[in-house]
């Protein structure tokens, strides 16, 4: 009985947290890109625009769902369901932290673990392209069809280097379980250098990491590889004919895929919840110190505001950060929060990189993506895999 109760609680926590992240990730993206482009970004709905995601949700839910007369109705409605469901399923096997005790019951900060976890993620992500392809075909629109075809061809191009980039760290870890992959990266060389795959011997997976991240941009249809929805060529691509919640489903699927790909990158290459340096050197005190610093910064700016409303909002946020910092010092919850902090910090850094690239680089041409994937990424990933496999075989005991 305890197992089922704990499982239901974990499902509720993960679902609520994941949906909140998806809602506010677009707010973060709009704010970051606004700063890149030297403008303000959303700031009208709530303090600093923090209620903008709620306003967007209300708008999309209440907006009329227009069904064009020329579409294939069944597949037109099925496409967004496939896209969003495949995007949300993968989060069920992501390990967010280490083993913990809750009311005397030992469990993992993970919904479930599969001994073929990474293969499950690859299979689910491959199925997600069917949603885009069906949306393009069922819309009976030439621009939508071109967007769907582009997505299919794009998947064929980047899936091979992405899979080869994954295989190399798997050879070092010797397992397909996401939890065991993270555990294999525990410990430190020379007492301070983490044994993450990106640093690990016999061949550090720096090249695999770079190839995987580049392929991840294509996986999530993000700039500079957002060719299936290139507005300067295809109006809006595969979702041209969609509105209301159908459009929101594709929108949600894109951000869910982005979170999933950054989580997998963190697990495969950056040690998951493993800290950057050992606890003996003070890694457990990084979260509260960082939160106290942010709180102090907010308090200082609240006492010296640039805008009148900052005098009230920034001190409130400062108190929140101070309370969170104190929470990280509580012995009962410290073993839960500290590993999650390191995992979330790495994922957050990668998400920021995705957003930063969108505000920085122009879109590739379609032929440039195909040429880059087949003529550079695939050979580079193959050579990296061969070198890694050879060195692993030579150093095996």
BADREN-717664 format. One record per residue (C-alpha): z, x, y. Coordinates in Angstrom, 3 decimals. Layout:
<pts>
+----------+----------+----------+
!        Z !        X !        Y !
+----------+----------+----------+
!        Z !        X !        Y !
...
+----------+----------+----------+
</pts>
This chain:
<pts>
+----------+----------+----------+
!        Z !        X !        Y !
+----------+----------+----------+
!    0.000 !    0.000 !    0.000 !
!    0.862 !    2.830 !    2.392 !
!   -2.582 !    4.351 !    1.830 !
!   -4.366 !    1.150 !    2.900 !
!   -2.141 !    0.665 !    5.949 !
!   -2.651 !    4.269 !    7.086 !
!   -6.404 !    3.970 !    6.462 !
!   -6.635 !    0.787 !    8.550 !
!   -4.656 !    2.414 !   11.355 !
!   -6.936 !    5.470 !   11.287 !
!  -10.034 !    3.273 !   11.337 !
!   -8.716 !    1.351 !   14.352 !
!   -7.775 !    4.555 !   16.220 !
!  -11.072 !    6.320 !   15.493 !
!  -13.158 !    3.251 !   16.364 !
!  -11.292 !    2.598 !   19.630 !
!  -11.382 !    6.254 !   20.621 !
!  -15.043 !    6.698 !   19.701 !
!  -16.178 !    3.611 !   21.612 !
!  -14.146 !    4.700 !   24.650 !
!  -15.774 !    8.137 !   24.527 !
!  -19.234 !    6.553 !   24.322 !
!  -18.470 !    4.321 !   27.303 !
!  -17.167 !    7.120 !   29.513 !
!  -19.611 !    9.795 !   28.388 !
!  -22.309 !    8.163 !   30.493 !
!  -19.883 !    8.170 !   33.467 !
!  -19.271 !   11.892 !   32.929 !
!  -23.009 !   12.519 !   32.649 !
!  -23.746 !   10.664 !   35.862 !
!  -20.982 !   12.542 !   37.679 !
!  -22.047 !   15.986 !   36.393 !
!  -25.724 !   15.428 !   37.161 !
!  -24.762 !   14.090 !   40.598 !
!  -22.905 !   17.337 !   41.339 !
!  -25.847 !   19.370 !   40.020 !
!  -28.123 !   17.464 !   42.412 !
!  -25.591 !   17.643 !   45.297 !
!  -24.801 !   13.941 !   45.529 !
!  -21.767 !   11.740 !   44.885 !
!  -22.531 !    9.763 !   41.733 !
!  -20.774 !    6.480 !   40.789 !
!  -17.788 !    5.923 !   43.090 !
!  -17.792 !    2.233 !   44.036 !
!  -16.335 !    0.457 !   40.995 !
!  -12.713 !    1.535 !   40.651 !
!  -11.212 !    4.849 !   41.807 !
!  -13.875 !    7.544 !   41.593 !
!  -16.101 !    5.070 !   39.746 !
!  -13.887 !    5.017 !   36.644 !
!  -14.520 !    1.319 !   36.083 !
!  -18.300 !    1.762 !   36.221 !
!  -18.634 !    1.785 !   32.382 !
!  -16.850 !   -1.565 !   32.237 !
!  -19.192 !   -2.971 !   34.890 !
!  -22.208 !   -1.697 !   32.938 !
!  -20.932 !   -3.310 !   29.729 !
!  -20.399 !   -6.653 !   31.483 !
!  -23.869 !   -6.437 !   33.004 !
!  -25.562 !   -5.693 !   29.670 !
!  -23.621 !   -8.365 !   27.766 !
!  -24.300 !  -11.109 !   30.314 !
!  -27.914 !  -10.149 !   30.991 !
!  -30.582 !  -12.405 !   29.483 !
!  -31.913 !  -11.085 !   26.177 !
!  -35.650 !  -11.565 !   26.687 !
!  -37.709 !  -11.778 !   23.494 !
!  -41.403 !  -11.037 !   24.124 !
!  -43.782 !  -13.438 !   22.420 !
!  -46.043 !  -10.775 !   20.920 !
!  -43.416 !   -8.818 !   18.942 !
!  -42.681 !   -8.897 !   15.214 !
!  -39.356 !  -10.681 !   15.585 !
!  -37.556 !   -9.543 !   12.401 !
!  -38.254 !   -5.833 !   12.768 !
!  -37.892 !   -6.025 !   16.547 !
!  -34.279 !   -7.208 !   16.108 !
!  -33.642 !   -4.964 !   13.093 !
!  -34.620 !   -1.731 !   14.875 !
!  -31.663 !   -1.486 !   17.326 !
!  -29.267 !   -2.469 !   14.532 !
!  -30.513 !    0.401 !   12.348 !
!  -30.365 !    2.869 !   15.238 !
!  -26.797 !    2.081 !   16.289 !
!  -25.372 !    1.607 !   12.770 !
!  -26.757 !    4.931 !   11.506 !
!  -25.427 !    6.632 !   14.636 !
!  -21.900 !    5.234 !   14.154 !
!  -21.541 !    5.837 !   10.406 !
!  -21.433 !    9.645 !   10.556 !
!  -18.190 !    9.701 !   12.551 !
!  -16.367 !    8.408 !    9.451 !
!  -16.375 !   11.830 !    7.774 !
!  -15.692 !   14.033 !   10.822 !
!  -12.350 !   15.903 !   10.488 !
!  -10.637 !   15.894 !   13.899 !
!   -7.627 !   17.962 !   12.892 !
!   -5.483 !   19.344 !   10.109 !
!   -3.147 !   17.635 !    7.652 !
!   -0.335 !   15.696 !    9.356 !
!    2.707 !   13.601 !    8.473 !
!    3.007 !   10.044 !    9.797 !
!    6.309 !    8.278 !    9.029 !
!    6.795 !   10.543 !    6.034 !
!    3.265 !    9.927 !    4.717 !
!    0.923 !   12.926 !    4.528 !
!   -2.666 !   12.314 !    5.596 !
!   -5.607 !   14.069 !    7.233 !
!   -6.981 !   13.485 !   10.716 !
!  -10.163 !   12.185 !    9.106 !
!  -11.210 !    8.803 !    7.773 !
!  -12.592 !   10.195 !    4.525 !
!  -13.854 !   13.457 !    3.089 !
!  -16.924 !   13.837 !    0.883 !
!  -17.674 !   16.877 !   -1.242 !
!  -21.263 !   16.574 !    0.015 !
!  -20.281 !   15.703 !    3.578 !
!  -22.939 !   17.727 !    5.377 !
!  -25.689 !   16.258 !    3.159 !
!  -24.404 !   12.784 !    4.015 !
!  -24.708 !   13.544 !    7.738 !
!  -28.256 !   14.871 !    7.307 !
!  -29.274 !   11.794 !    5.299 !
!  -27.815 !    9.353 !    7.818 !
!  -29.362 !   11.156 !   10.791 !
!  -32.757 !   11.103 !    9.061 !
!  -32.497 !    7.360 !    8.511 !
!  -31.762 !    6.821 !   12.201 !
!  -35.365 !    7.635 !   13.115 !
!  -36.458 !    4.462 !   11.313 !
!  -34.827 !    2.444 !   14.080 !
!  -36.944 !    4.172 !   16.718 !
!  -40.128 !    4.019 !   14.637 !
!  -39.631 !    0.311 !   13.877 !
!  -38.882 !   -0.410 !   17.539 !
!  -42.131 !    1.231 !   18.556 !
!  -44.230 !   -0.545 !   15.910 !
!  -42.644 !   -4.002 !   16.120 !
!  -42.933 !   -4.151 !   19.933 !
!  -46.729 !   -4.441 !   19.615 !
!  -47.044 !   -2.270 !   22.714 !
!  -49.158 !    0.874 !   22.823 !
!  -46.593 !    2.829 !   24.824 !
!  -43.811 !    1.811 !   22.449 !
!  -45.955 !    2.693 !   19.441 !
!  -46.705 !    6.141 !   20.850 !
!  -42.994 !    6.683 !   21.434 !
!  -42.177 !    5.719 !   17.842 !
!  -44.913 !    7.977 !   16.459 !
!  -43.695 !   10.830 !   18.625 !
!  -40.182 !   10.397 !   17.272 !
!  -41.430 !   10.553 !   13.677 !
!  -43.508 !   13.670 !   14.293 !
!  -40.651 !   15.219 !   16.262 !
!  -38.268 !   14.618 !   13.357 !
!  -40.611 !   16.398 !   10.926 !
!  -40.844 !   19.332 !   13.322 !
!  -37.151 !   19.967 !   13.997 !
!  -35.561 !   18.802 !   10.720 !
!  -36.705 !   21.923 !    8.853 !
!  -35.231 !   24.521 !   11.252 !
!  -32.126 !   22.343 !   11.674 !
!  -31.580 !   22.210 !    7.888 !
!  -32.175 !   25.954 !    7.503 !
!  -29.745 !   26.650 !   10.361 !
!  -27.117 !   24.583 !    8.533 !
!  -27.717 !   26.312 !    5.192 !
!  -26.793 !   29.785 !    6.462 !
!  -23.138 !   29.030 !    7.379 !
!  -22.849 !   26.960 !    4.187 !
!  -23.632 !   30.094 !    2.181 !
!  -20.701 !   31.829 !    3.866 !
!  -18.335 !   28.856 !    3.469 !
!  -19.377 !   28.119 !   -0.130 !
!  -18.819 !   24.365 !    0.199 !
!  -20.468 !   21.200 !    1.524 !
!  -17.217 !   19.450 !    2.465 !
!  -16.713 !   19.368 !    6.225 !
!  -12.957 !   19.724 !    5.820 !
!  -13.292 !   22.757 !    3.546 !
!  -15.880 !   24.309 !    5.887 !
!  -13.307 !   24.240 !    8.696 !
!  -10.571 !   25.592 !    6.408 !
!  -12.831 !   28.480 !    5.344 !
!  -13.014 !   29.552 !    9.003 !
!   -9.221 !   29.846 !    9.377 !
!   -7.502 !   33.136 !   10.074 !
!   -8.343 !   36.092 !   12.301 !
!   -9.946 !   39.486 !   11.889 !
!   -8.037 !   42.367 !   13.467 !
!   -5.330 !   39.838 !   14.336 !
!   -7.217 !   38.193 !   17.219 !
!  -10.930 !   37.633 !   16.380 !
!  -11.396 !   34.154 !   14.840 !
!  -13.257 !   33.894 !   11.549 !
!  -15.552 !   31.194 !   12.849 !
!  -19.054 !   31.213 !   11.367 !
!  -20.502 !   32.319 !   14.682 !
!  -18.367 !   35.487 !   14.426 !
!  -17.909 !   35.783 !   10.643 !
!  -19.226 !   38.456 !    8.305 !
!  -21.229 !   39.571 !    6.556 !
!  -23.731 !   38.255 !    9.132 !
!  -22.466 !   36.403 !   12.252 !
!  -24.304 !   33.103 !   12.606 !
!  -25.198 !   33.412 !   16.275 !
!  -28.893 !   32.772 !   15.600 !
!  -28.120 !   29.769 !   13.379 !
!  -25.874 !   28.395 !   16.121 !
!  -28.595 !   28.698 !   18.779 !
!  -31.284 !   27.220 !   16.508 !
!  -29.021 !   24.345 !   15.492 !
!  -28.145 !   23.495 !   19.102 !
!  -31.825 !   23.560 !   20.140 !
!  -32.733 !   21.317 !   17.199 !
!  -29.782 !   19.109 !   18.154 !
!  -31.428 !   18.371 !   21.506 !
!  -34.487 !   17.104 !   19.631 !
!  -32.246 !   15.208 !   17.176 !
!  -30.662 !   13.258 !   20.018 !
!  -33.880 !   12.800 !   22.047 !
!  -32.341 !   14.619 !   24.977 !
!  -34.051 !   16.583 !   27.744 !
!  -36.050 !   18.782 !   27.354 !
!  -37.078 !   17.017 !   24.107 !
!  -36.845 !   13.335 !   25.135 !
!  -40.540 !   12.845 !   24.380 !
!  -40.236 !    9.459 !   22.566 !
!  -39.142 !    7.863 !   25.873 !
!  -40.894 !   10.029 !   28.464 !
!  -41.067 !    7.721 !   31.474 !
!  -43.831 !    9.650 !   33.237 !
!  -46.090 !    9.159 !   30.187 !
!  -44.828 !    6.158 !   28.169 !
!  -43.000 !    3.938 !   30.731 !
!  -39.827 !    3.942 !   28.577 !
!  -41.324 !    4.764 !   25.209 !
!  -40.045 !    3.043 !   22.100 !
!  -37.615 !    0.763 !   23.983 !
!  -40.032 !   -0.432 !   26.676 !
!  -39.884 !   -4.042 !   25.429 !
!  -36.099 !   -4.147 !   24.966 !
!  -33.466 !   -5.531 !   27.318 !
!  -29.837 !   -6.631 !   27.368 !
!  -27.783 !   -5.689 !   24.281 !
!  -30.835 !   -4.542 !   22.319 !
!  -31.441 !   -1.866 !   24.939 !
!  -27.703 !   -1.104 !   25.042 !
!  -27.789 !   -0.488 !   21.279 !
!  -30.387 !    2.279 !   21.675 !
!  -28.420 !    3.614 !   24.634 !
!  -25.223 !    3.682 !   22.548 !
!  -27.015 !    5.269 !   19.583 !
!  -28.227 !    8.169 !   21.738 !
!  -24.731 !    8.987 !   22.959 !
!  -23.237 !    8.479 !   19.485 !
!  -25.776 !   10.928 !   18.051 !
!  -24.913 !   13.378 !   20.796 !
!  -21.194 !   13.190 !   19.951 !
!  -21.936 !   13.530 !   16.229 !
!  -24.196 !   16.574 !   16.647 !
!  -21.614 !   18.339 !   18.816 !
!  -18.879 !   17.564 !   16.270 !
!  -21.017 !   18.996 !   13.450 !
!  -21.790 !   22.079 !   15.565 !
!  -18.066 !   22.582 !   16.167 !
!  -17.279 !   22.216 !   12.459 !
!  -20.070 !   24.471 !   11.193 !
!  -19.971 !   27.269 !   13.726 !
!  -16.880 !   27.070 !   15.969 !
!  -14.060 !   26.627 !   13.465 !
!  -13.398 !   22.917 !   13.983 !
!   -9.756 !   22.485 !   14.970 !
!   -8.966 !   26.209 !   14.510 !
!   -7.708 !   27.709 !   17.820 !
!   -9.464 !   30.518 !   19.655 !
!   -6.547 !   32.891 !   19.113 !
!   -3.442 !   32.753 !   16.884 !
!   -0.307 !   30.772 !   17.635 !
!    1.628 !   34.035 !   17.744 !
!   -0.344 !   34.897 !   20.892 !
!    0.401 !   31.515 !   22.488 !
!   -2.515 !   29.263 !   21.529 !
!   -0.123 !   26.301 !   21.150 !
!    0.794 !   26.567 !   24.829 !
!   -2.774 !   26.479 !   26.139 !
!   -3.026 !   22.615 !   26.169 !
!    0.166 !   21.942 !   28.191 !
!   -0.532 !   24.830 !   30.590 !
!   -4.076 !   23.582 !   31.167 !
!   -2.894 !   20.011 !   31.724 !
!   -0.157 !   21.163 !   34.119 !
!   -2.728 !   23.216 !   36.041 !
!   -5.118 !   20.247 !   36.359 !
!   -2.206 !   18.022 !   37.395 !
!   -1.112 !   20.520 !   40.052 !
!   -4.689 !   20.773 !   41.322 !
!   -4.975 !   16.991 !   41.582 !
!   -1.610 !   16.761 !   43.326 !
!   -2.597 !   19.434 !   45.850 !
!   -5.866 !   17.642 !   46.627 !
!   -3.991 !   14.335 !   46.845 !
!   -1.610 !   15.775 !   49.439 !
!   -4.569 !   17.241 !   51.339 !
!   -7.167 !   14.490 !   50.806 !
!  -10.750 !   14.553 !   51.980 !
!  -10.892 !   10.776 !   51.752 !
!   -8.166 !    8.249 !   52.534 !
!   -8.199 !    6.696 !   49.037 !
!   -7.682 !   10.117 !   47.426 !
!   -4.173 !   10.122 !   48.915 !
!   -3.196 !    7.438 !   46.394 !
!   -5.509 !    7.924 !   43.399 !
!   -5.228 !   11.697 !   42.887 !
!   -1.378 !   11.790 !   42.736 !
!   -1.491 !    9.012 !   40.118 !
!   -3.928 !   11.031 !   38.001 !
!   -1.726 !   14.102 !   38.537 !
!    1.290 !   12.262 !   37.093 !
!   -0.819 !   11.246 !   34.078 !
!   -1.794 !   14.863 !   33.415 !
!    1.818 !   16.032 !   33.818 !
!    2.966 !   13.435 !   31.277 !
!    0.245 !   14.494 !   28.851 !
!    1.300 !   18.118 !   29.249 !
!    4.911 !   17.198 !   28.467 !
!    3.725 !   15.231 !   25.422 !
!    2.128 !   18.390 !   24.005 !
!    5.576 !   20.046 !   24.076 !
!    7.255 !   17.326 !   21.976 !
!    7.860 !   18.837 !   18.486 !
!    7.200 !   15.544 !   16.663 !
!    3.622 !   15.141 !   17.944 !
!    2.723 !   18.762 !   18.662 !
!    1.219 !   19.402 !   15.167 !
!   -1.047 !   16.384 !   15.703 !
!   -2.133 !   16.943 !   19.291 !
!   -2.705 !   20.715 !   19.359 !
!   -5.392 !   20.862 !   16.600 !
!   -7.059 !   17.786 !   18.086 !
!   -7.052 !   19.448 !   21.519 !
!   -8.923 !   22.501 !   20.233 !
!  -11.449 !   20.332 !   18.417 !
!  -11.953 !   18.071 !   21.449 !
!  -12.198 !   21.059 !   23.807 !
!  -15.048 !   22.608 !   21.800 !
!  -16.857 !   19.276 !   21.480 !
!  -16.355 !   18.622 !   25.200 !
!  -17.825 !   22.017 !   26.102 !
!  -20.912 !   21.322 !   23.981 !
!  -21.297 !   17.841 !   25.480 !
!  -21.116 !   19.367 !   28.950 !
!  -23.872 !   21.787 !   27.890 !
!  -26.057 !   18.849 !   26.810 !
!  -25.513 !   17.180 !   30.193 !
!  -25.999 !   20.409 !   32.128 !
!  -29.326 !   21.067 !   30.384 !
!  -30.502 !   17.553 !   31.263 !
!  -29.839 !   18.197 !   34.932 !
!  -31.471 !   21.633 !   34.825 !
!  -34.563 !   21.853 !   32.609 !
!  -37.842 !   19.943 !   32.844 !
!  -39.294 !   18.050 !   29.881 !
!  -41.490 !   19.929 !   27.409 !
!  -45.018 !   18.769 !   26.739 !
!  -45.477 !   17.195 !   23.327 !
!  -47.685 !   20.003 !   22.018 !
!  -45.186 !   22.583 !   23.318 !
!  -42.378 !   21.047 !   21.246 !
!  -44.490 !   21.015 !   18.078 !
!  -45.645 !   24.581 !   18.628 !
!  -42.138 !   25.802 !   19.442 !
!  -40.626 !   24.115 !   16.375 !
!  -43.221 !   25.324 !   13.857 !
!  -44.144 !   28.733 !   15.254 !
!  -40.738 !   29.955 !   16.437 !
!  -37.734 !   27.881 !   15.300 !
!  -38.819 !   27.523 !   11.669 !
!  -39.659 !   31.241 !   11.083 !
!  -36.507 !   32.349 !   12.960 !
!  -34.299 !   30.017 !   10.909 !
!  -35.955 !   31.151 !    7.663 !
!  -35.496 !   34.849 !    8.444 !
!  -31.868 !   34.265 !    9.428 !
!  -31.256 !   32.396 !    6.142 !
!  -32.852 !   35.164 !    4.061 !
!  -30.781 !   37.879 !    5.743 !
!  -27.583 !   35.830 !    5.388 !
!  -28.264 !   35.074 !    1.714 !
!  -29.021 !   38.735 !    0.963 !
!  -25.851 !   40.002 !    2.660 !
!  -23.691 !   37.311 !    1.044 !
!  -25.076 !   38.287 !   -2.380 !
!  -24.506 !   42.007 !   -1.739 !
!  -20.934 !   41.521 !   -0.519 !
!  -19.937 !   38.938 !   -3.143 !
!  -17.066 !   40.077 !   -5.374 !
+----------+----------+----------+
</pts>
